Each structure stands twice: as C-alpha cells, then as structure tokens.
Amino acid sequence: MIKVMLYEDNPQLREGLTMLIDGSDGFTVLASYKNCDNVTDEVDAWKPDVILMDIDMPGTNGIEGLKKIRARNADVKILMLTVFDDNKNVFEAIRNGANGYVLKKTPPAKLLEYIEEAASGGAPMTASIATQVLKMFSQVNTSQNDDYNLSDREKQVLQLLVDGYSYKMIASEMFISIDTVRSHIKKIYEKLHVNSKSEAVAKAFKDKLL
C-alpha cells in the first residue's frame, strides 16, 4: 500500500485527487492540506511514502515546503504538481531535491503510474516539463569536460535516462535486471553528485557528458 499526502490549495482538485488515489487499489491518502505552513510536523506525523506537492499555494508554497521537508527528510518521495510546463519554479524544485514533476492535467491513470514509479525509486517527469528543463540547461555555456569517471555502462544507462526510458525499459534494452539498473543509477547519482533523474539528465546536458 503506497501512502500518499497531498498539498493543493484548490479544494475541488484536492478532493478529486483524494477520491482518485483513495479509490485505487494499492494506494491510500493519509491527509491533504491547502498549504505547507506546518509541513514538517505533518510529514513527521503521517510518514507518507509519496507527497504530491502543488507549487503555487498561498502561505508557504510548494518550493518552500520542499526545502523544509528536505532539511529533515531525504527519503520521502516528493512529486511537484504544476499547471504550466514552463514554470520557472520547476527548475528551483530540481535544485532542492524533488523526485518528479507532473502537470495537473496528467490523465488519472498516468498520475497513478507516476506515484507508483516515484515510490519504487523512479523519477517521473511529464515530457513537456523535461523538455523545458533540458532547454534551460542547453542555454548554459560551459567548458567543463569532466566525465565524472563514469564507466561505459553507466554512460549507456545515463543516455537511456536522457532519452526518457523508464527503469523497466532500460532493463529490457540492456538485458539486465531492474535491480542492476537501480545499482547503476545509484552510482551515477553518486558520481554526478545529484539526487534525482532530472538533475542527472540536466547535468548530462550542462556538462556535455554524452
């Protein structure tokens, strides 16, 4: 059972998301809130697996909430929810340890997939958001040529991440187990000094690793 918490200021959307997630096998919504004013205490109390976090909220917004959570908890999975795929705050969320970024218009079945993927250690991103992230980094000029001592195998995995492959797809493409994929990705994150798929992909473009 994947335990979910919601932070969303729109009551209709908050209720709709709660009904969707709670009504699906394998998921339960522990609690939902309209802002992040007391986020650290709430997360400590409920101990969720995944948090769906709206970015734009009155009071303490999603970016500030993300920072507060990460200051005390590096393990809980946090998916940022946004209306706009060009929202500059998505970039800020990357730097502060969000695990994924999805649009509010994401179809219900796909949203459940994203939550499940995040819970299992993945880093789901709506394609249009990934495109915006890569665009931002492609505009950054850099002369850095450090390859961070990535092995050929790790570079192959990183290339597939850049190409948008899921863990299962990488395992199939490389004829290895998902556990082996996770092991490679963990080592890639350590070598690149990043905490999420989006950061790794962004760094691959920024530092021209591939």
Rosetta blueprint (number, residue, H / E / L):
1 M L
2 I E
3 K E
4 V E
5 M E
6 L E
7 Y E
8 E L
9 D L
10 N L
11 P H
12 Q H
13 L H
14 R H
15 E H
16 G H
17 L H
18 T H
19 M H
20 L H
21 I H
22 D H
23 G L
24 S L
25 D L
26 G L
27 F E
28 T E
29 V E
30 L E
31 A E
32 S E
33 Y E
34 K L
35 N L
36 C L
37 D L
38 N L
39 V H
40 T H
41 D H
42 E H
43 V H
44 D H
45 A H
46 W H
47 K L
48 P L
49 D L
50 V E
51 I E
52 L E
53 M E
54 D E
55 I L
56 D L
57 M L
58 P L
59 G L
60 T L
61 N L
62 G H
63 I H
64 E H
65 G H
66 L H
67 K H
68 K H
69 I H
70 R H
71 A H
72 R H
73 N L
74 A L
75 D L
76 V L
77 K E
78 I E
79 L E
80 M E
81 L E
82 T E
83 V L
84 F L
85 D L
86 D L
87 N L
88 K H
89 N H
90 V H
91 F H
92 E H
93 A H
94 I H
95 R H
96 N L
97 G L
98 A L
99 N L
100 G E
101 Y E
102 V E
103 L E
104 K L
105 K L
106 T L
107 P L
108 P H
109 A H
110 K H
111 L H
112 L H
113 E H
114 Y H
115 I H
116 E H
117 E H
118 A H
119 A H
120 S L
121 G L
122 G L
123 A L
124 P L
125 M E
126 T L
127 A H
128 S H
129 I H
130 A H
131 T H
132 Q H
133 V H
134 L H
135 K H
136 M H
137 F H
138 S H
139 Q L
140 V L
141 N L
142 T L
143 S L
144 Q L
145 N L
146 D L
147 D L
148 Y L
149 N L
150 L L
151 S L
152 D H
153 R H
154 E H
155 K H
156 Q H
157 V H
158 L H
159 Q H
160 L H
161 L H
162 V H
163 D L
164 G L
165 Y L
166 S L
167 Y H
168 K H
169 M H
170 I H
171 A H
172 S H
173 E H
174 M H
175 F L
176 I L
177 S L
178 I H
179 D H
180 T H
181 V H
182 R H
183 S H
184 H H
185 I H
186 K H
187 K H
188 I H
189 Y H
190 E H
191 K H
192 L H
193 H L
194 V L
195 N L
196 S L
197 K H
198 S H
199 E H
200 A H
201 V H
202 A H
203 K H
204 A H
205 F H
206 K H
207 D L
208 K L
209 L L
210 L L
